[in-house]
Amino acid sequence: MACFVVAYDLNTIGQNYDCIIDKLKQLRHCHTQQSVWFVEYEGSEENLAIYLAACLDTNDRLFVSEVSGSWAGKGMQVCGKWLNDRGY
């Protein structure tokens, strides 16, 4: 299983935050910033993006990338620990 960072920006039309949040909460996750999550997912970035895309309108944006073992941050006590505990 890999760890991915997911960032999204839901623009005006339907702004279906409940849908994407519910999908992210179904995975092992740490909600690090308003629209940024770390999730563990068994599959590729593309498959994770497809899984989440059902919640998006045509003008929304989504970014998914695998987290490597090297990262840096500030003010990330909870999610920093979450990442470190999992070896990311």
PDB file with one MODEL, atoms N, CA, C and O in Angstrom:
MODEL        1
ATOM      1  N   MET A   1       0.852  -1.175   0.000  1.00  0.00           N
ATOM      2  CA  MET A   1       0.000   0.000   0.000  1.00  0.00           C
ATOM      3  C   MET A   1       0.894   1.233   0.000  1.00  0.00           C
ATOM      4  O   MET A   1       1.930   1.269   0.664  1.00  0.00           O
ATOM      5  N   ALA A   2       0.479   2.228  -0.748  1.00  0.00           N
ATOM      6  CA  ALA A   2       1.259   3.459  -0.861  1.00  0.00           C
ATOM      7  C   ALA A   2       0.500   4.625  -0.242  1.00  0.00           C
ATOM      8  O   ALA A   2      -0.709   4.557  -0.019  1.00  0.00           O
ATOM      9  N   CYS A   3       1.233   5.684   0.025  1.00  0.00           N
ATOM     10  CA  CYS A   3       0.642   6.906   0.553  1.00  0.00           C
ATOM     11  C   CYS A   3       0.613   7.949  -0.552  1.00  0.00           C
ATOM     12  O   CYS A   3       1.585   8.124  -1.288  1.00  0.00           O
ATOM     13  N   PHE A   4      -0.511   8.635  -0.657  1.00  0.00           N
ATOM     14  CA  PHE A   4      -0.684   9.660  -1.673  1.00  0.00           C
ATOM     15  C   PHE A   4      -1.123  10.956  -1.021  1.00  0.00           C
ATOM     16  O   PHE A   4      -1.806  10.952   0.004  1.00  0.00           O
ATOM     17  N   VAL A   5      -0.726  12.055  -1.620  1.00  0.00           N
ATOM     18  CA  VAL A   5      -1.255  13.355  -1.231  1.00  0.00           C
ATOM     19  C   VAL A   5      -2.336  13.681  -2.255  1.00  0.00           C
ATOM     20  O   VAL A   5      -2.130  13.552  -3.462  1.00  0.00           O
ATOM     21  N   VAL A   6      -3.485  14.102  -1.752  1.00  0.00           N
ATOM     22  CA  VAL A   6      -4.621  14.467  -2.594  1.00  0.00           C
ATOM     23  C   VAL A   6      -4.969  15.916  -2.288  1.00  0.00           C
ATOM     24  O   VAL A   6      -5.182  16.287  -1.134  1.00  0.00           O
ATOM     25  N   ALA A   7      -5.024  16.725  -3.332  1.00  0.00           N
ATOM     26  CA  ALA A   7      -5.428  18.125  -3.187  1.00  0.00           C
ATOM     27  C   ALA A   7      -6.522  18.392  -4.209  1.00  0.00           C
ATOM     28  O   ALA A   7      -6.440  17.937  -5.350  1.00  0.00           O
ATOM     29  N   TYR A   8      -7.538  19.124  -3.800  1.00  0.00           N
ATOM     30  CA  TYR A   8      -8.632  19.409  -4.721  1.00  0.00           C
ATOM     31  C   TYR A   8      -9.126  20.836  -4.517  1.00  0.00           C
ATOM     32  O   TYR A   8      -8.970  21.433  -3.452  1.00  0.00           O
ATOM     33  N   ASP A   9      -9.719  21.349  -5.568  1.00  0.00           N
ATOM     34  CA  ASP A   9     -10.348  22.660  -5.530  1.00  0.00           C
ATOM     35  C   ASP A   9     -11.673  22.515  -6.250  1.00  0.00           C
ATOM     36  O   ASP A   9     -11.716  22.359  -7.471  1.00  0.00           O
ATOM     37  N   LEU A  10     -12.757  22.568  -5.485  1.00  0.00           N
ATOM     38  CA  LEU A  10     -14.089  22.438  -6.068  1.00  0.00           C
ATOM     39  C   LEU A  10     -14.611  23.831  -6.364  1.00  0.00           C
ATOM     40  O   LEU A  10     -14.851  24.628  -5.457  1.00  0.00           O
ATOM     41  N   ASN A  11     -14.779  24.105  -7.628  1.00  0.00           N
ATOM     42  CA  ASN A  11     -15.258  25.415  -8.056  1.00  0.00           C
ATOM     43  C   ASN A  11     -16.785  25.429  -8.105  1.00  0.00           C
ATOM     44  O   ASN A  11     -17.422  24.386  -7.959  1.00  0.00           O
ATOM     45  N   THR A  12     -17.333  26.534  -8.299  1.00  0.00           N
ATOM     46  CA  THR A  12     -18.741  26.845  -8.080  1.00  0.00           C
ATOM     47  C   THR A  12     -19.774  25.759  -8.351  1.00  0.00           C
ATOM     48  O   THR A  12     -20.400  25.327  -7.383  1.00  0.00           O
ATOM     49  N   ILE A  13     -20.007  25.296  -9.505  1.00  0.00           N
ATOM     50  CA  ILE A  13     -21.190  24.525  -9.906  1.00  0.00           C
ATOM     51  C   ILE A  13     -21.846  23.762  -8.757  1.00  0.00           C
ATOM     52  O   ILE A  13     -22.738  24.312  -8.112  1.00  0.00           O
ATOM     53  N   GLY A  14     -21.444  22.515  -8.470  1.00  0.00           N
ATOM     54  CA  GLY A  14     -22.121  21.734  -7.436  1.00  0.00           C
ATOM     55  C   GLY A  14     -21.389  21.685  -6.113  1.00  0.00           C
ATOM     56  O   GLY A  14     -22.003  21.408  -5.082  1.00  0.00           O
ATOM     57  N   GLN A  15     -20.120  21.942  -6.113  1.00  0.00           N
ATOM     58  CA  GLN A  15     -19.270  21.876  -4.922  1.00  0.00           C
ATOM     59  C   GLN A  15     -19.675  20.729  -4.001  1.00  0.00           C
ATOM     60  O   GLN A  15     -20.152  20.950  -2.888  1.00  0.00           O
ATOM     61  N   ASN A  16     -19.482  19.520  -4.473  1.00  0.00           N
ATOM     62  CA  ASN A  16     -19.919  18.332  -3.752  1.00  0.00           C
ATOM     63  C   ASN A  16     -18.854  17.880  -2.751  1.00  0.00           C
ATOM     64  O   ASN A  16     -18.280  16.800  -2.884  1.00  0.00           O
ATOM     65  N   TYR A  17     -18.603  18.717  -1.757  1.00  0.00           N
ATOM     66  CA  TYR A  17     -17.586  18.403  -0.749  1.00  0.00           C
ATOM     67  C   TYR A  17     -17.905  17.128   0.011  1.00  0.00           C
ATOM     68  O   TYR A  17     -17.000  16.348   0.307  1.00  0.00           O
ATOM     69  N   ASP A  18     -19.172  16.899   0.334  1.00  0.00           N
ATOM     70  CA  ASP A  18     -19.538  15.693   1.085  1.00  0.00           C
ATOM     71  C   ASP A  18     -19.112  14.436   0.340  1.00  0.00           C
ATOM     72  O   ASP A  18     -18.610  13.494   0.953  1.00  0.00           O
ATOM     73  N   CYS A  19     -19.305  14.412  -0.961  1.00  0.00           N
ATOM     74  CA  CYS A  19     -18.959  13.240  -1.764  1.00  0.00           C
ATOM     75  C   CYS A  19     -17.462  12.939  -1.680  1.00  0.00           C
ATOM     76  O   CYS A  19     -17.073  11.816  -1.358  1.00  0.00           O
ATOM     77  N   ILE A  20     -16.632  13.924  -1.964  1.00  0.00           N
ATOM     78  CA  ILE A  20     -15.185  13.664  -1.987  1.00  0.00           C
ATOM     79  C   ILE A  20     -14.655  13.402  -0.576  1.00  0.00           C
ATOM     80  O   ILE A  20     -13.768  12.568  -0.398  1.00  0.00           O
ATOM     81  N   ILE A  21     -15.182  14.096   0.416  1.00  0.00           N
ATOM     82  CA  ILE A  21     -14.748  13.865   1.802  1.00  0.00           C
ATOM     83  C   ILE A  21     -15.134  12.461   2.251  1.00  0.00           C
ATOM     84  O   ILE A  21     -14.336  11.780   2.895  1.00  0.00           O
ATOM     85  N   ASP A  22     -16.338  12.021   1.922  1.00  0.00           N
ATOM     86  CA  ASP A  22     -16.762  10.659   2.281  1.00  0.00           C
ATOM     87  C   ASP A  22     -15.861   9.615   1.626  1.00  0.00           C
ATOM     88  O   ASP A  22     -15.494   8.628   2.264  1.00  0.00           O
ATOM     89  N   LYS A  23     -15.502   9.821   0.358  1.00  0.00           N
ATOM     90  CA  LYS A  23     -14.621   8.873  -0.330  1.00  0.00           C
ATOM     91  C   LYS A  23     -13.235   8.847   0.320  1.00  0.00           C
ATOM     92  O   LYS A  23     -12.651   7.777   0.490  1.00  0.00           O
ATOM     93  N   LEU A  24     -12.709  10.018   0.683  1.00  0.00           N
ATOM     94  CA  LEU A  24     -11.391  10.073   1.324  1.00  0.00           C
ATOM     95  C   LEU A  24     -11.426   9.440   2.709  1.00  0.00           C
ATOM     96  O   LEU A  24     -10.469   8.780   3.113  1.00  0.00           O
ATOM     97  N   LYS A  25     -12.514   9.634   3.433  1.00  0.00           N
ATOM     98  CA  LYS A  25     -12.633   9.066   4.777  1.00  0.00           C
ATOM     99  C   LYS A  25     -12.754   7.544   4.756  1.00  0.00           C
ATOM    100  O   LYS A  25     -12.515   6.894   5.773  1.00  0.00           O
ATOM    101  N   GLN A  26     -13.117   6.972   3.621  1.00  0.00           N
ATOM    102  CA  GLN A  26     -13.195   5.514   3.508  1.00  0.00           C
ATOM    103  C   GLN A  26     -11.809   4.877   3.458  1.00  0.00           C
ATOM    104  O   GLN A  26     -11.668   3.668   3.643  1.00  0.00           O
ATOM    105  N   LEU A  27     -10.793   5.693   3.209  1.00  0.00           N
ATOM    106  CA  LEU A  27      -9.407   5.220   3.154  1.00  0.00           C
ATOM    107  C   LEU A  27      -8.708   5.562   4.468  1.00  0.00           C
ATOM    108  O   LEU A  27      -9.174   6.426   5.211  1.00  0.00           O
ATOM    109  N   ARG A  28      -7.590   4.887   4.758  1.00  0.00           N
ATOM    110  CA  ARG A  28      -6.760   5.340   5.877  1.00  0.00           C
ATOM    111  C   ARG A  28      -6.266   6.715   5.496  1.00  0.00           C
ATOM    112  O   ARG A  28      -5.717   6.900   4.410  1.00  0.00           O
ATOM    113  N   HIS A  29      -6.454   7.679   6.374  1.00  0.00           N
ATOM    114  CA  HIS A  29      -6.203   9.057   5.956  1.00  0.00           C
ATOM    115  C   HIS A  29      -5.739   9.946   7.106  1.00  0.00           C
ATOM    116  O   HIS A  29      -5.888   9.619   8.283  1.00  0.00           O
ATOM    117  N   CYS A  30      -5.176  11.075   6.715  1.00  0.00           N
ATOM    118  CA  CYS A  30      -4.904  12.183   7.624  1.00  0.00           C
ATOM    119  C   CYS A  30      -5.251  13.460   6.861  1.00  0.00           C
ATOM    120  O   CYS A  30      -4.681  13.738   5.805  1.00  0.00           O
ATOM    121  N   HIS A  31      -6.173  14.217   7.396  1.00  0.00           N
ATOM    122  CA  HIS A  31      -6.656  15.449   6.767  1.00  0.00           C
ATOM    123  C   HIS A  31      -5.742  16.573   7.239  1.00  0.00           C
ATOM    124  O   HIS A  31      -5.871  17.046   8.368  1.00  0.00           O
ATOM    125  N   THR A  32      -4.829  16.998   6.390  1.00  0.00           N
ATOM    126  CA  THR A  32      -3.766  17.902   6.818  1.00  0.00           C
ATOM    127  C   THR A  32      -4.080  19.380   6.632  1.00  0.00           C
ATOM    128  O   THR A  32      -3.677  20.202   7.455  1.00  0.00           O
ATOM    129  N   GLN A  33      -4.793  19.731   5.567  1.00  0.00           N
ATOM    130  CA  GLN A  33      -5.186  21.118   5.308  1.00  0.00           C
ATOM    131  C   GLN A  33      -6.584  21.098   4.719  1.00  0.00           C
ATOM    132  O   GLN A  33      -7.107  20.026   4.414  1.00  0.00           O
ATOM    133  N   GLN A  34      -7.190  22.241   4.555  1.00  0.00           N
ATOM    134  CA  GLN A  34      -8.595  22.315   4.165  1.00  0.00           C
ATOM    135  C   GLN A  34      -8.959  21.362   3.028  1.00  0.00           C
ATOM    136  O   GLN A  34      -9.907  20.587   3.160  1.00  0.00           O
ATOM    137  N   SER A  35      -8.243  21.403   1.943  1.00  0.00           N
ATOM    138  CA  SER A  35      -8.536  20.532   0.799  1.00  0.00           C
ATOM    139  C   SER A  35      -7.347  19.652   0.440  1.00  0.00           C
ATOM    140  O   SER A  35      -7.154  19.301  -0.724  1.00  0.00           O
ATOM    141  N   VAL A  36      -6.552  19.297   1.446  1.00  0.00           N
ATOM    142  CA  VAL A  36      -5.379  18.451   1.240  1.00  0.00           C
ATOM    143  C   VAL A  36      -5.421  17.301   2.233  1.00  0.00           C
ATOM    144  O   VAL A  36      -5.583  17.501   3.436  1.00  0.00           O
ATOM    145  N   TRP A  37      -5.274  16.103   1.709  1.00  0.00           N
ATOM    146  CA  TRP A  37      -5.333  14.888   2.521  1.00  0.00           C
ATOM    147  C   TRP A  37      -4.145  13.991   2.177  1.00  0.00           C
ATOM    148  O   TRP A  37      -3.644  14.010   1.053  1.00  0.00           O
ATOM    149  N   PHE A  38      -3.705  13.212   3.152  1.00  0.00           N
ATOM    150  CA  PHE A  38      -2.820  12.084   2.906  1.00  0.00           C
ATOM    151  C   PHE A  38      -3.686  10.848   3.034  1.00  0.00           C
ATOM    152  O   PHE A  38      -4.448  10.711   3.992  1.00  0.00           O
ATOM    153  N   VAL A  39      -3.571   9.942   2.066  1.00  0.00           N
ATOM    154  CA  VAL A  39      -4.354   8.710   2.124  1.00  0.00           C
ATOM    155  C   VAL A  39      -3.486   7.528   1.747  1.00  0.00           C
ATOM    156  O   VAL A  39      -2.567   7.644   0.936  1.00  0.00           O
ATOM    157  N   GLU A  40      -3.787   6.400   2.344  1.00  0.00           N
ATOM    158  CA  GLU A  40      -3.165   5.153   1.920  1.00  0.00           C
ATOM    159  C   GLU A  40      -4.142   4.480   0.960  1.00  0.00           C
ATOM    160  O   GLU A  40      -5.342   4.385   1.219  1.00  0.00           O
ATOM    161  N   TYR A  41      -3.587   4.021  -0.148  1.00  0.00           N
ATOM    162  CA  TYR A  41      -4.428   3.460  -1.216  1.00  0.00           C
ATOM    163  C   TYR A  41      -3.670   2.356  -1.916  1.00  0.00           C
ATOM    164  O   TYR A  41      -2.477   2.483  -2.188  1.00  0.00           O
ATOM    165  N   GLU A  42      -4.363   1.278  -2.204  1.00  0.00           N
ATOM    166  CA  GLU A  42      -3.750   0.168  -2.922  1.00  0.00           C
ATOM    167  C   GLU A  42      -4.094   0.327  -4.398  1.00  0.00           C
ATOM    168  O   GLU A  42      -5.161  -0.091  -4.847  1.00  0.00           O
ATOM    169  N   GLY A  43      -3.200   0.922  -5.128  1.00  0.00           N
ATOM    170  CA  GLY A  43      -3.416   1.193  -6.539  1.00  0.00           C
ATOM    171  C   GLY A  43      -2.551   2.365  -6.956  1.00  0.00           C
ATOM    172  O   GLY A  43      -1.721   2.846  -6.185  1.00  0.00           O
ATOM    173  N   SER A  44      -2.752   2.813  -8.170  1.00  0.00           N
ATOM    174  CA  SER A  44      -1.932   3.895  -8.728  1.00  0.00           C
ATOM    175  C   SER A  44      -2.558   5.259  -8.474  1.00  0.00           C
ATOM    176  O   SER A  44      -3.704   5.368  -8.040  1.00  0.00           O
ATOM    177  N   GLU A  45      -1.776   6.293  -8.755  1.00  0.00           N
ATOM    178  CA  GLU A  45      -2.296   7.659  -8.690  1.00  0.00           C
ATOM    179  C   GLU A  45      -3.498   7.802  -9.614  1.00  0.00           C
ATOM    180  O   GLU A  45      -4.513   8.396  -9.250  1.00  0.00           O
ATOM    181  N   GLU A  46      -3.365   7.251 -10.805  1.00  0.00           N
ATOM    182  CA  GLU A  46      -4.446   7.355 -11.786  1.00  0.00           C
ATOM    183  C   GLU A  46      -5.723   6.687 -11.279  1.00  0.00           C
ATOM    184  O   GLU A  46      -6.813   7.241 -11.426  1.00  0.00           O
ATOM    185  N   ASN A  47      -5.597   5.510 -10.686  1.00  0.00           N
ATOM    186  CA  ASN A  47      -6.781   4.824 -10.161  1.00  0.00           C
ATOM    187  C   ASN A  47      -7.420   5.592  -9.019  1.00  0.00           C
ATOM    188  O   ASN A  47      -8.646   5.648  -8.917  1.00  0.00           O
ATOM    189  N   LEU A  48      -6.609   6.178  -8.165  1.00  0.00           N
ATOM    190  CA  LEU A  48      -7.141   6.987  -7.068  1.00  0.00           C
ATOM    191  C   LEU A  48      -7.855   8.217  -7.621  1.00  0.00           C
ATOM    192  O   LEU A  48      -8.923   8.586  -7.132  1.00  0.00           O
ATOM    193  N   ALA A  49      -7.276   8.848  -8.629  1.00  0.00           N
ATOM    194  CA  ALA A  49      -7.913  10.014  -9.251  1.00  0.00           C
ATOM    195  C   ALA A  49      -9.246   9.626  -9.883  1.00  0.00           C
ATOM    196  O   ALA A  49     -10.217  10.375  -9.781  1.00  0.00           O
ATOM    197  N   ILE A  50      -9.303   8.485 -10.522  1.00  0.00           N
ATOM    198  CA  ILE A  50     -10.559   8.004 -11.116  1.00  0.00           C
ATOM    199  C   ILE A  50     -11.592   7.754 -10.028  1.00  0.00           C
ATOM    200  O   ILE A  50     -12.759   8.110 -10.187  1.00  0.00           O
ATOM    201  N   TYR A  51     -11.170   7.142  -8.917  1.00  0.00           N
ATOM    202  CA  TYR A  51     -12.064   6.875  -7.779  1.00  0.00           C
ATOM    203  C   TYR A  51     -12.686   8.167  -7.254  1.00  0.00           C
ATOM    204  O   TYR A  51     -13.869   8.196  -6.917  1.00  0.00           O
ATOM    205  N   LEU A  52     -11.899   9.224  -7.184  1.00  0.00           N
ATOM    206  CA  LEU A  52     -12.383  10.497  -6.646  1.00  0.00           C
ATOM    207  C   LEU A  52     -13.117  11.346  -7.685  1.00  0.00           C
ATOM    208  O   LEU A  52     -13.925  12.204  -7.329  1.00  0.00           O
ATOM    209  N   ALA A  53     -12.837  11.108  -8.962  1.00  0.00           N
ATOM    210  CA  ALA A  53     -13.378  11.956 -10.033  1.00  0.00           C
ATOM    211  C   ALA A  53     -14.899  11.936 -10.107  1.00  0.00           C
ATOM    212  O   ALA A  53     -15.497  12.884 -10.617  1.00  0.00           O
ATOM    213  N   ALA A  54     -15.528  10.902  -9.621  1.00  0.00           N
ATOM    214  CA  ALA A  54     -16.996  10.834  -9.645  1.00  0.00           C
ATOM    215  C   ALA A  54     -17.620  11.991  -8.851  1.00  0.00           C
ATOM    216  O   ALA A  54     -18.789  12.317  -9.052  1.00  0.00           O
ATOM    217  N   CYS A  55     -16.860  12.599  -7.970  1.00  0.00           N
ATOM    218  CA  CYS A  55     -17.357  13.702  -7.142  1.00  0.00           C
ATOM    219  C   CYS A  55     -17.110  15.070  -7.765  1.00  0.00           C
ATOM    220  O   CYS A  55     -17.540  16.084  -7.216  1.00  0.00           O
ATOM    221  N   LEU A  56     -16.434  15.109  -8.882  1.00  0.00           N
ATOM    222  CA  LEU A  56     -15.986  16.379  -9.439  1.00  0.00           C
ATOM    223  C   LEU A  56     -16.870  16.867 -10.575  1.00  0.00           C
ATOM    224  O   LEU A  56     -17.415  16.076 -11.344  1.00  0.00           O
ATOM    225  N   ASP A  57     -17.000  18.183 -10.663  1.00  0.00           N
ATOM    226  CA  ASP A  57     -17.611  18.825 -11.821  1.00  0.00           C
ATOM    227  C   ASP A  57     -16.518  19.082 -12.854  1.00  0.00           C
ATOM    228  O   ASP A  57     -15.334  18.912 -12.563  1.00  0.00           O
ATOM    229  N   THR A  58     -16.908  19.486 -14.044  1.00  0.00           N
ATOM    230  CA  THR A  58     -15.936  19.679 -15.121  1.00  0.00           C
ATOM    231  C   THR A  58     -14.950  20.815 -14.847  1.00  0.00           C
ATOM    232  O   THR A  58     -13.866  20.837 -15.429  1.00  0.00           O
ATOM    233  N   ASN A  59     -15.303  21.748 -13.982  1.00  0.00           N
ATOM    234  CA  ASN A  59     -14.401  22.874 -13.713  1.00  0.00           C
ATOM    235  C   ASN A  59     -13.603  22.704 -12.413  1.00  0.00           C
ATOM    236  O   ASN A  59     -12.888  23.625 -12.018  1.00  0.00           O
ATOM    237  N   ASP A  60     -13.708  21.560 -11.748  1.00  0.00           N
ATOM    238  CA  ASP A  60     -12.957  21.301 -10.515  1.00  0.00           C
ATOM    239  C   ASP A  60     -11.544  20.850 -10.843  1.00  0.00           C
ATOM    240  O   ASP A  60     -11.256  20.440 -11.968  1.00  0.00           O
ATOM    241  N   ARG A  61     -10.663  20.931  -9.850  1.00  0.00           N
ATOM    242  CA  ARG A  61      -9.275  20.503 -10.022  1.00  0.00           C
ATOM    243  C   ARG A  61      -8.936  19.454  -8.970  1.00  0.00           C
ATOM    244  O   ARG A  61      -9.418  19.503  -7.839  1.00  0.00           O
ATOM    245  N   LEU A  62      -8.097  18.505  -9.371  1.00  0.00           N
ATOM    246  CA  LEU A  62      -7.682  17.417  -8.494  1.00  0.00           C
ATOM    247  C   LEU A  62      -6.216  17.119  -8.770  1.00  0.00           C
ATOM    248  O   LEU A  62      -5.786  17.051  -9.921  1.00  0.00           O
ATOM    249  N   PHE A  63      -5.454  16.943  -7.688  1.00  0.00           N
ATOM    250  CA  PHE A  63      -4.038  16.579  -7.794  1.00  0.00           C
ATOM    251  C   PHE A  63      -3.813  15.374  -6.905  1.00  0.00           C
ATOM    252  O   PHE A  63      -4.211  15.376  -5.740  1.00  0.00           O
ATOM    253  N   VAL A  64      -3.175  14.338  -7.449  1.00  0.00           N
ATOM    254  CA  VAL A  64      -2.844  13.127  -6.698  1.00  0.00           C
ATOM    255  C   VAL A  64      -1.399  12.775  -6.998  1.00  0.00           C
ATOM    256  O   VAL A  64      -1.002  12.703  -8.162  1.00  0.00           O
ATOM    257  N   SER A  65      -0.604  12.555  -5.948  1.00  0.00           N
ATOM    258  CA  SER A  65       0.789  12.168  -6.143  1.00  0.00           C
ATOM    259  C   SER A  65       1.218  11.258  -5.002  1.00  0.00           C
ATOM    260  O   SER A  65       0.802  11.440  -3.858  1.00  0.00           O
ATOM    261  N   GLU A  66       2.048  10.283  -5.322  1.00  0.00           N
ATOM    262  CA  GLU A  66       2.563   9.384  -4.287  1.00  0.00           C
ATOM    263  C   GLU A  66       3.580  10.128  -3.423  1.00  0.00           C
ATOM    264  O   GLU A  66       4.402  10.889  -3.932  1.00  0.00           O
ATOM    265  N   VAL A  67       3.514   9.900  -2.132  1.00  0.00           N
ATOM    266  CA  VAL A  67       4.451  10.504  -1.182  1.00  0.00           C
ATOM    267  C   VAL A  67       5.672   9.601  -1.086  1.00  0.00           C
ATOM    268  O   VAL A  67       5.554   8.399  -0.846  1.00  0.00           O
ATOM    269  N   SER A  68       6.834  10.190  -1.276  1.00  0.00           N
ATOM    270  CA  SER A  68       8.070   9.428  -1.158  1.00  0.00           C
ATOM    271  C   SER A  68       8.504   9.395   0.304  1.00  0.00           C
ATOM    272  O   SER A  68       7.804   9.911   1.175  1.00  0.00           O
ATOM    273  N   GLY A  69       9.641   8.797   0.565  1.00  0.00           N
ATOM    274  CA  GLY A  69      10.151   8.748   1.926  1.00  0.00           C
ATOM    275  C   GLY A  69      10.771  10.065   2.374  1.00  0.00           C
ATOM    276  O   GLY A  69      11.241  10.177   3.506  1.00  0.00           O
ATOM    277  N   SER A  70      10.774  11.049   1.504  1.00  0.00           N
ATOM    278  CA  SER A  70      11.378  12.331   1.834  1.00  0.00           C
ATOM    279  C   SER A  70      10.335  13.430   1.700  1.00  0.00           C
ATOM    280  O   SER A  70       9.742  13.608   0.636  1.00  0.00           O
ATOM    281  N   TRP A  71      10.115  14.162   2.782  1.00  0.00           N
ATOM    282  CA  TRP A  71       9.159  15.260   2.756  1.00  0.00           C
ATOM    283  C   TRP A  71       9.554  16.267   3.822  1.00  0.00           C
ATOM    284  O   TRP A  71      10.338  15.955   4.717  1.00  0.00           O
ATOM    285  N   ALA A  72       9.023  17.448   3.730  1.00  0.00           N
ATOM    286  CA  ALA A  72       9.268  18.485   4.728  1.00  0.00           C
ATOM    287  C   ALA A  72       7.980  19.265   4.921  1.00  0.00           C
ATOM    288  O   ALA A  72       7.160  19.355   4.007  1.00  0.00           O
ATOM    289  N   GLY A  73       7.801  19.823   6.093  1.00  0.00           N
ATOM    290  CA  GLY A  73       6.609  20.614   6.364  1.00  0.00           C
ATOM    291  C   GLY A  73       6.786  21.428   7.627  1.00  0.00           C
ATOM    292  O   GLY A  73       7.793  21.298   8.323  1.00  0.00           O
ATOM    293  N   LYS A  74       5.815  22.261   7.920  1.00  0.00           N
ATOM    294  CA  LYS A  74       5.817  23.081   9.130  1.00  0.00           C
ATOM    295  C   LYS A  74       4.408  23.068   9.697  1.00  0.00           C
ATOM    296  O   LYS A  74       3.433  23.183   8.954  1.00  0.00           O
ATOM    297  N   GLY A  75       4.302  22.932  10.994  1.00  0.00           N
ATOM    298  CA  GLY A  75       3.000  22.939  11.661  1.00  0.00           C
ATOM    299  C   GLY A  75       2.176  21.701  11.363  1.00  0.00           C
ATOM    300  O   GLY A  75       0.947  21.752  11.356  1.00  0.00           O
ATOM    301  N   MET A  76       2.851  20.595  11.120  1.00  0.00           N
ATOM    302  CA  MET A  76       2.153  19.360  10.749  1.00  0.00           C
ATOM    303  C   MET A  76       2.351  18.286  11.814  1.00  0.00           C
ATOM    304  O   MET A  76       2.725  17.154  11.510  1.00  0.00           O
ATOM    305  N   GLN A  77       2.094  18.660  13.066  1.00  0.00           N
ATOM    306  CA  GLN A  77       2.338  17.720  14.154  1.00  0.00           C
ATOM    307  C   GLN A  77       1.542  16.425  13.979  1.00  0.00           C
ATOM    308  O   GLN A  77       2.111  15.339  14.090  1.00  0.00           O
ATOM    309  N   VAL A  78       0.258  16.515  13.710  1.00  0.00           N
ATOM    310  CA  VAL A  78      -0.586  15.323  13.629  1.00  0.00           C
ATOM    311  C   VAL A  78      -0.278  14.518  12.372  1.00  0.00           C
ATOM    312  O   VAL A  78       0.024  13.327  12.459  1.00  0.00           O
ATOM    313  N   CYS A  79      -0.352  15.149  11.217  1.00  0.00           N
ATOM    314  CA  CYS A  79      -0.119  14.406   9.970  1.00  0.00           C
ATOM    315  C   CYS A  79       1.360  14.095   9.758  1.00  0.00           C
ATOM    316  O   CYS A  79       1.690  13.101   9.110  1.00  0.00           O
ATOM    317  N   GLY A  80       2.243  14.914  10.286  1.00  0.00           N
ATOM    318  CA  GLY A  80       3.661  14.584  10.241  1.00  0.00           C
ATOM    319  C   GLY A  80       3.932  13.297  11.008  1.00  0.00           C
ATOM    320  O   GLY A  80       4.678  12.435  10.544  1.00  0.00           O
ATOM    321  N   LYS A  81       3.330  13.174  12.172  1.00  0.00           N
ATOM    322  CA  LYS A  81       3.459  11.931  12.961  1.00  0.00           C
ATOM    323  C   LYS A  81       2.822  10.766  12.205  1.00  0.00           C
ATOM    324  O   LYS A  81       3.380   9.670  12.160  1.00  0.00           O
ATOM    325  N   TRP A  82       1.658  11.006  11.616  1.00  0.00           N
ATOM    326  CA  TRP A  82       0.948   9.978  10.842  1.00  0.00           C
ATOM    327  C   TRP A  82       1.852   9.457   9.736  1.00  0.00           C
ATOM    328  O   TRP A  82       1.967   8.246   9.547  1.00  0.00           O
ATOM    329  N   LEU A  83       2.501  10.372   8.994  1.00  0.00           N
ATOM    330  CA  LEU A  83       3.415   9.973   7.924  1.00  0.00           C
ATOM    331  C   LEU A  83       4.621   9.218   8.473  1.00  0.00           C
ATOM    332  O   LEU A  83       4.991   8.164   7.955  1.00  0.00           O
ATOM    333  N   ASN A  84       5.231   9.764   9.525  1.00  0.00           N
ATOM    334  CA  ASN A  84       6.420   9.137  10.099  1.00  0.00           C
ATOM    335  C   ASN A  84       6.115   7.750  10.656  1.00  0.00           C
ATOM    336  O   ASN A  84       6.900   6.818  10.478  1.00  0.00           O
ATOM    337  N   ASP A  85       4.975   7.617  11.332  1.00  0.00           N
ATOM    338  CA  ASP A  85       4.597   6.315  11.909  1.00  0.00           C
ATOM    339  C   ASP A  85       4.451   5.246  10.827  1.00  0.00           C
ATOM    340  O   ASP A  85       4.614   4.057  11.104  1.00  0.00           O
ATOM    341  N   ARG A  86       4.152   5.654   9.619  1.00  0.00           N
ATOM    342  CA  ARG A  86       3.954   4.712   8.524  1.00  0.00           C
ATOM    343  C   ARG A  86       5.206   4.586   7.650  1.00  0.00           C
ATOM    344  O   ARG A  86       5.201   3.854   6.661  1.00  0.00           O
ATOM    345  N   GLY A  87       6.266   5.293   8.010  1.00  0.00           N
ATOM    346  CA  GLY A  87       7.524   5.185   7.288  1.00  0.00           C
ATOM    347  C   GLY A  87       7.608   5.986   6.006  1.00  0.00           C
ATOM    348  O   GLY A  87       8.402   5.670   5.120  1.00  0.00           O
ATOM    349  N   TYR A  88       6.789   7.027   5.905  1.00  0.00           N
ATOM    350  CA  TYR A  88       6.824   7.856   4.678  1.00  0.00           C
ATOM    351  C   TYR A  88       7.705   9.053   4.874  1.00  0.00           C
ATOM    352  O   TYR A  88       7.859   9.863   3.960  1.00  0.00           O
TER     353      TYR A  88
ENDMDL
END
